[in-house]
């Protein structure tokens, strides 16, 4: 059955991240940006002074009810530490939009945030945790404050599951970044998620620009494909009591590692998926390659705009894109989200 509101919106709600300084964050490193702020359209920074005001955000959110947008992923930075976050969620839910909160998990330890997520009917909460090994996780995802590391993230997940009780929502899951340093976590993190009582787990391949200082140390390369494939096979064979991406996802990951740039026929980016940055700019998807290739006349913003005008009814066919990358692979689980009904047509490749 075709969804009546088939568009998914990935919304980077704010730049600032108070909990962690992840070394491979797609917002870049704060230390480097203090020396020289990045420039250029679509380039992110946790130090950005250009985040939209709460009034601008809420005004746009109210227009989503009259649009084809059926699901919004609230990301950041850390969205749960943005003061009007609960008001925003209330507006989105009142407009009939499914809400998925993407968080570091530490803020879930606060009852004043955790319990309202259940009360407001948030559909899912995706928590970032990159390893079942606390030492490895906190090395690459170091907390800004002592006590906000792996233990606090796991505690936050448990707090949310407890607050939900026997209710159906929110679904709770773990997203983990897979690098050449933690291939074993393709299996180990979903095993941890199952032990905690989570509903889903998604291992995501790391996406670093070739000139990133950690690219050589962490990026997945073709020589790792035998182990990468074996780990995914082990994961699906384990038949854990939670939802994973479709089995074809493992082939998509391998394809991105084997052919880092390629053609995607009928890409859903800009059709059933759109990306909004904290300054309000709108892009077809989060791919750095796609953003850089966007012509000036297609630069858009949600500020003062209505969702119906920005996001027309999708064709469901997408547009051929020659900029396939690991960024693309990380978007497939959004368009066909593993624990909620799909919002759009996703292209599968192996």
GUBADREN-778186 format. One line per field, with one value per residue (C-alpha): residue number from 1; residue in three letters; y negated, x, z negated. Coordinates in pm, 1 decimal. Layout:
N
nr <- NUM:...
rest <- ALA:...
y <- Y:...
x <- X:...
z <- Z:...
END
This chain:
350
nr <- 1:2:3:4:5:6:7:8:9:10:11:12:13:14:15:16:17:18:19:20:21:22:23:24:25:26:27:28:29:30:31:32:33:34:35:36:37:38:39:40:41:42:43:44:45:46:47:48:49:50:51:52:53:54:55:56:57:58:59:60:61:62:63:64:65:66:67:68:69:70:71:72:73:74:75:76:77:78:79:80:81:82:83:84:85:86:87:88:89:90:91:92:93:94:95:96:97:98:99:100:101:102:103:104:105:106:107:108:109:110:111:112:113:114:115:116:117:118:119:120:121:122:123:124:125:126:127:128:129:130:131:132:133:134:135:136:137:138:139:140:141:142:143:144:145:146:147:148:149:150:151:152:153:154:155:156:157:158:159:160:161:162:163:164:165:166:167:168:169:170:171:172:173:174:175:176:177:178:179:180:181:182:183:184:185:186:187:188:189:190:191:192:193:194:195:196:197:198:199:200:201:202:203:204:205:206:207:208:209:210:211:212:213:214:215:216:217:218:219:220:221:222:223:224:225:226:227:228:229:230:231:232:233:234:235:236:237:238:239:240:241:242:243:244:245:246:247:248:249:250:251:252:253:254:255:256:257:258:259:260:261:262:263:264:265:266:267:268:269:270:271:272:273:274:275:276:277:278:279:280:281:282:283:284:285:286:287:288:289:290:291:292:293:294:295:296:297:298:299:300:301:302:303:304:305:306:307:308:309:310:311:312:313:314:315:316:317:318:319:320:321:322:323:324:325:326:327:328:329:330:331:332:333:334:335:336:337:338:339:340:341:342:343:344:345:346:347:348:349:350
rest <- UNK:UNK:UNK:UNK:UNK:UNK:UNK:UNK:UNK:UNK:UNK:UNK:UNK:UNK:UNK:UNK:UNK:UNK:UNK:UNK:UNK:UNK:UNK:UNK:UNK:UNK:UNK:UNK:UNK:UNK:UNK:UNK:UNK:UNK:UNK:UNK:UNK:UNK:UNK:UNK:UNK:UNK:UNK:UNK:UNK:UNK:UNK:UNK:UNK:UNK:UNK:UNK:UNK:UNK:UNK:UNK:UNK:UNK:UNK:UNK:UNK:UNK:UNK:UNK:UNK:UNK:UNK:UNK:UNK:UNK:UNK:UNK:UNK:UNK:UNK:UNK:UNK:UNK:UNK:UNK:UNK:UNK:UNK:UNK:UNK:UNK:UNK:UNK:UNK:UNK:UNK:UNK:UNK:UNK:UNK:UNK:UNK:UNK:UNK:UNK:UNK:UNK:UNK:UNK:UNK:UNK:UNK:UNK:UNK:UNK:UNK:UNK:UNK:UNK:UNK:UNK:UNK:UNK:UNK:UNK:UNK:UNK:UNK:UNK:UNK:UNK:UNK:UNK:UNK:UNK:UNK:UNK:UNK:UNK:UNK:UNK:UNK:UNK:UNK:UNK:UNK:UNK:UNK:UNK:UNK:UNK:UNK:UNK:UNK:UNK:UNK:UNK:UNK:UNK:UNK:UNK:UNK:UNK:UNK:UNK:UNK:UNK:UNK:UNK:UNK:UNK:UNK:UNK:UNK:UNK:UNK:UNK:UNK:UNK:UNK:UNK:UNK:UNK:UNK:UNK:UNK:UNK:UNK:UNK:UNK:UNK:UNK:UNK:UNK:UNK:UNK:UNK:UNK:UNK:UNK:UNK:UNK:UNK:UNK:UNK:UNK:UNK:UNK:UNK:UNK:UNK:UNK:UNK:UNK:UNK:UNK:UNK:UNK:UNK:UNK:UNK:UNK:UNK:UNK:UNK:UNK:UNK:UNK:UNK:UNK:UNK:UNK:UNK:UNK:UNK:UNK:UNK:UNK:UNK:UNK:UNK:UNK:UNK:UNK:UNK:UNK:UNK:UNK:UNK:UNK:UNK:UNK:UNK:UNK:UNK:UNK:UNK:UNK:UNK:UNK:UNK:UNK:UNK:UNK:UNK:UNK:UNK:UNK:UNK:UNK:UNK:UNK:UNK:UNK:UNK:UNK:UNK:UNK:UNK:UNK:UNK:UNK:UNK:UNK:UNK:UNK:UNK:UNK:UNK:UNK:UNK:UNK:UNK:UNK:UNK:UNK:UNK:UNK:UNK:UNK:UNK:UNK:UNK:UNK:UNK:UNK:UNK:UNK:UNK:UNK:UNK:UNK:UNK:UNK:UNK:UNK:UNK:UNK:UNK:UNK:UNK:UNK:UNK:UNK:UNK:UNK:UNK:UNK:UNK:UNK:UNK:UNK:UNK:UNK:UNK:UNK:UNK:UNK:UNK:UNK:UNK:UNK:UNK:UNK:UNK:UNK:UNK:UNK:UNK:UNK:UNK:UNK:UNK:UNK:UNK
y <- 0.0:-335.4:-568.7:-880.9:-1092.1:-926.2:-1172.9:-1130.9:-1440.4:-1415.9:-1736.4:-1841.1:-2054.4:-2223.3:-2245.5:-2235.3:-1895.8:-1915.2:-1549.3:-1407.7:-1508.2:-1218.0:-1211.0:-1123.8:-1340.3:-1461.7:-1811.5:-1812.7:-1872.5:-2168.1:-2208.1:-2250.3:-2484.4:-2708.6:-2772.7:-2809.7:-2790.9:-2593.3:-2776.3:-2674.8:-2570.4:-2274.8:-2248.6:-2185.6:-2296.1:-2252.6:-2615.0:-2750.0:-3082.7:-3051.8:-2800.8:-2901.9:-3054.3:-2851.1:-3071.9:-2990.2:-2618.1:-2598.8:-2808.7:-2569.0:-2262.5:-2376.1:-2366.3:-1998.7:-1884.4:-2012.5:-1840.7:-1496.6:-1467.3:-1168.3:-1113.6:-1343.5:-1230.4:-1491.3:-1490.0:-1734.9:-1805.4:-1680.2:-1757.0:-1662.0:-1947.5:-2210.9:-2378.2:-2384.7:-2020.7:-1893.6:-2176.9:-2089.0:-1721.0:-1816.1:-2029.7:-1751.7:-1484.3:-1712.2:-1746.5:-1370.4:-1333.1:-1032.2:-1146.7:-965.5:-1123.9:-1061.8:-1112.9:-1033.2:-880.1:-1061.2:-1301.4:-1002.6:-971.9:-1287.5:-1201.3:-1546.2:-1448.6:-1071.9:-1047.9:-1315.2:-1126.6:-844.2:-1073.6:-1266.5:-947.8:-970.4:-684.2:-584.0:-687.8:-598.7:-607.7:-633.1:-373.1:-245.3:51.1:309.5:234.6:-78.5:-155.7:-146.0:-344.5:-621.9:-645.3:-738.9:-896.2:-1075.7:-1245.0:-1611.9:-1548.5:-1268.4:-1021.5:-1086.5:-797.3:-443.1:-369.1:-679.2:-595.7:-239.9:-373.6:-619.8:-342.2:-137.1:-438.2:-494.8:-128.0:-130.6:-450.4:-297.9:8.2:229.4:-48.6:-21.7:-348.2:-471.8:-193.0:-205.3:-117.8:-159.2:-300.7:-217.9:-351.0:-65.1:-130.8:93.7:86.8:237.4:487.2:726.2:470.5:542.8:838.5:730.0:405.6:568.2:841.9:572.5:400.4:724.6:782.1:431.6:494.6:268.1:305.5:252.0:207.4:57.9:91.0:-199.0:-215.6:-515.7:-795.6:-1009.1:-1239.5:-1108.3:-1401.9:-1352.1:-1301.9:-968.4:-834.4:-604.4:-471.5:-413.1:-394.4:-60.3:62.9:350.1:569.8:586.0:717.4:1087.1:1007.0:744.1:991.4:1265.6:1037.7:943.6:1309.4:1388.8:1107.3:1228.3:1591.3:1502.8:1434.0:1183.9:1077.7:734.5:576.7:528.1:358.9:584.8:844.1:652.0:380.8:589.4:593.0:218.1:168.5:398.1:215.0:-121.1:16.0:186.6:-104.9:-428.4:-629.6:-496.0:-555.0:-506.6:-473.5:-627.8:-762.1:-860.6:-1165.7:-1474.8:-1263.3:-1067.5:-1191.6:-1545.2:-1689.3:-2008.6:-2158.3:-2362.7:-2689.1:-2590.1:-2505.8:-2222.1:-1957.7:-1646.7:-1429.2:-1452.6:-1334.2:-1583.3:-1504.4:-1576.5:-1898.0:-2027.1:-1953.2:-2136.2:-2438.0:-2777.9:-2807.3:-2498.2:-2634.1:-2653.0:-2723.4:-2639.8:-2990.1:-3162.5:-2876.7:-2619.7:-2250.4:-2203.0:-2444.5:-2291.9:-1926.6:-1844.7:-1506.7:-1257.0:-1058.1:-745.0:-699.2:-926.8:-1067.1:-895.0:-1007.4:-947.1:-1039.7:-710.1:-690.5:-548.9:-847.7:-699.1:-360.4:-524.9:-675.0:-347.5:-250.3:-589.5:-554.7:-200.8:-242.1:101.2:59.4:-161.6:-130.1:-248.6:-608.4:-583.3:-367.6:-276.0:-167.7:155.2:237.0:523.6
x <- 0.0:144.2:209.0:-6.1:284.8:588.1:869.1:1126.6:1304.3:1641.9:1662.5:1991.1:1814.9:2108.6:2486.4:2595.9:2666.3:2715.4:2775.9:3047.1:3336.0:3326.1:3653.6:3486.5:3175.7:3035.4:3019.9:3400.0:3629.4:3569.6:3945.3:4014.2:3720.4:3836.7:4149.0:3969.3:3594.7:3497.2:3328.6:3119.9:2756.9:2647.5:2967.1:2876.8:3037.5:2942.3:3050.9:2809.2:2651.4:2383.3:2136.4:1775.6:1584.9:1323.7:1056.1:1174.4:1195.7:849.5:691.8:819.9:726.8:363.5:354.3:455.2:99.7:-2.3:280.6:390.0:638.8:535.6:842.9:1102.2:1434.0:1543.3:1922.2:2197.6:2425.1:2228.0:1858.9:1742.7:1940.4:1770.3:1532.2:1217.9:1261.1:947.1:740.7:872.2:786.8:437.4:387.4:509.5:293.9:-10.7:49.8:37.8:413.5:610.3:901.8:1232.8:1479.8:1849.9:2052.6:2377.5:2159.4:2303.6:2007.8:1772.4:1889.4:1689.3:1328.8:1214.0:1321.9:1284.4:926.6:780.4:918.9:685.1:395.5:418.4:410.4:754.7:772.3:1136.0:1458.3:1788.4:2090.4:2449.2:2682.7:2977.9:3104.0:3008.7:3352.2:3332.2:3702.7:3685.4:3360.8:3484.7:3818.6:3651.4:3337.5:3490.7:3245.0:3290.3:3220.7:3333.7:3051.6:2888.6:3057.2:2950.4:2794.5:2574.7:2459.4:2362.5:2194.4:1994.2:1875.7:1763.6:1586.5:1384.1:1288.8:1178.8:976.6:803.7:704.2:465.3:365.1:433.5:625.3:885.8:1076.3:1436.8:1743.7:2118.4:2305.4:2676.9:2956.8:3160.9:3528.8:3823.2:3893.5:3565.4:3438.0:3349.9:3091.3:2880.8:2767.0:2856.0:2654.3:2329.0:2386.9:2415.9:2105.5:1909.9:2032.1:1914.9:1568.6:1606.6:1383.9:1639.2:2006.6:2176.2:2553.1:2658.3:2983.6:3198.3:3192.3:3506.6:3636.0:3963.0:4155.0:4016.5:4296.3:4148.6:4058.5:4360.5:4321.0:3945.3:3794.0:3670.0:3868.8:3827.6:4083.5:3840.6:3549.6:3592.8:3577.1:3306.8:3090.1:3152.1:3052.1:2722.8:2652.3:2717.2:2484.8:2191.4:2256.1:2234.4:1860.1:1862.0:1524.5:1532.6:1490.5:1788.8:1810.7:1702.5:1962.8:2031.2:2185.8:2500.7:2545.2:2495.0:2769.9:3004.6:2921.5:3012.7:3343.8:3424.1:3319.6:3339.4:3181.9:2927.8:2591.9:2268.8:1968.9:1654.2:1811.2:1553.8:1753.5:1550.6:1242.5:1138.2:1425.9:1542.0:1799.3:1770.4:2074.1:2071.8:2088.5:1771.5:1929.3:1760.7:1944.7:1846.4:2038.3:2330.3:2588.7:2876.9:2925.8:2563.1:2557.6:2872.4:2721.3:2393.1:2362.0:2309.0:1953.7:1858.0:1988.1:1680.8:1589.1:1302.5:1318.4:992.4:891.6:612.7:691.1:434.0:630.5:970.5:871.4:636.5:469.6:745.4:743.6:864.8:1110.5:1388.5:1666.7:1976.1:2276.5:2642.0:2762.6:2710.6:2917.8:2914.0:2696.5:2426.4:2438.3:2371.3:2050.6:1886.4:1779.2:1606.7:1387.5:1294.8:1317.2:1341.3:1081.8:820.4:636.3:844.6:778.2:911.2:1059.7:1419.4:1665.7:1848.4:2191.6:2429.2
z <- 0.0:105.0:-192.2:-190.3:-318.4:-160.8:-230.3:-506.7:-634.1:-808.1:-1010.7:-1168.3:-1424.9:-1592.1:-1556.7:-1918.4:-2077.0:-2453.6:-2527.6:-2299.5:-2075.4:-1831.0:-1639.7:-1310.0:-1344.2:-1012.0:-1164.2:-1180.0:-1476.4:-1707.8:-1769.9:-1398.1:-1348.7:-1632.2:-1425.6:-1095.3:-1040.5:-730.8:-447.8:-153.5:-115.1:-320.8:-527.3:-891.8:-1216.9:-1581.3:-1627.1:-1368.2:-1473.8:-1206.8:-1355.3:-1303.0:-1591.1:-1775.2:-1621.2:-1268.7:-1345.4:-1500.7:-1226.9:-961.9:-1168.0:-1173.5:-792.0:-772.6:-842.9:-498.7:-308.9:-184.2:-472.2:-682.0:-896.4:-1052.0:-1198.1:-1453.7:-1468.8:-1552.2:-1728.7:-2025.1:-1969.4:-2319.5:-2473.7:-2257.0:-2501.1:-2280.9:-2170.5:-2343.9:-2197.1:-1850.9:-1896.9:-2012.8:-1700.6:-1471.1:-1631.1:-1623.0:-1248.3:-1196.9:-1142.1:-1268.9:-1485.3:-1526.7:-1769.7:-1699.9:-2017.1:-2196.2:-2468.5:-2768.8:-2798.7:-2831.4:-3191.7:-3267.3:-3363.4:-3245.4:-2893.3:-2894.4:-3021.8:-2788.8:-2486.2:-2584.7:-2673.2:-2345.8:-2141.3:-1982.1:-1734.1:-1775.4:-1945.0:-1777.6:-2008.7:-1886.1:-2037.9:-1839.2:-2038.1:-2295.6:-2444.3:-2663.5:-2617.1:-2237.3:-2225.2:-2451.9:-2270.5:-1941.8:-2089.4:-2391.6:-2628.6:-2706.4:-3074.5:-3300.6:-3347.3:-3008.7:-2827.9:-2740.2:-3079.1:-3064.6:-2711.3:-2809.4:-3124.5:-2912.9:-2681.2:-2980.5:-3131.8:-2815.3:-2783.3:-3147.2:-3099.9:-2797.9:-2996.1:-2802.6:-2564.5:-2189.9:-2150.6:-2125.8:-1956.7:-2079.3:-1877.6:-1843.1:-1545.0:-1539.0:-1318.5:-1170.5:-1099.2:-1018.2:-1394.3:-1515.9:-1258.5:-1541.8:-1659.4:-1350.8:-1561.2:-1914.9:-1923.1:-1800.8:-2058.6:-2325.2:-2189.0:-2214.4:-2570.5:-2667.4:-2521.8:-2218.8:-1914.8:-1636.7:-1553.6:-1247.6:-1181.0:-957.0:-756.4:-839.7:-581.1:-576.5:-305.8:-155.0:-303.3:-655.9:-907.7:-1017.6:-672.1:-639.2:-993.2:-996.4:-648.2:-517.6:-215.9:33.4:-143.4:-438.7:-232.3:-326.4:-699.2:-650.1:-459.6:-716.1:-1003.4:-836.8:-762.1:-1127.6:-1232.7:-1026.1:-1116.8:-1488.2:-1450.7:-1734.7:-1881.2:-1720.1:-1377.4:-1146.1:-805.3:-519.2:-420.7:-99.4:-316.7:-365.7:11.3:24.8:-233.2:-39.8:282.9:131.1:5.2:336.1:560.0:359.4:642.4:887.9:1053.5:860.8:1093.1:951.7:631.3:369.1:253.9:336.3:404.5:94.4:-124.2:-200.3:-440.6:-644.2:-815.4:-1139.2:-946.4:-761.9:-426.5:-237.4:-34.2:156.5:-91.3:-337.2:-81.8:-78.3:290.7:373.1:168.4:338.7:680.8:608.1:838.5:681.1:813.4:609.6:278.2:53.6:-307.8:-540.9:-691.3:-610.0:-380.3:-381.7:-355.8:-79.3:142.1:63.6:90.7:378.3:407.3:496.7:817.2:640.9:927.1:807.2:1023.9:1158.3:952.3:1038.0:688.7:504.0:185.0:-166.3:-261.4:-38.6:-211.4:-545.0:-404.4:-295.1:-649.9:-676.6:-368.3:-465.2:-840.8:-1000.7:-1274.4:-1108.8:-778.8:-480.0:-374.6:-20.7:251.7:187.1:452.1:371.5:500.2:426.6
END
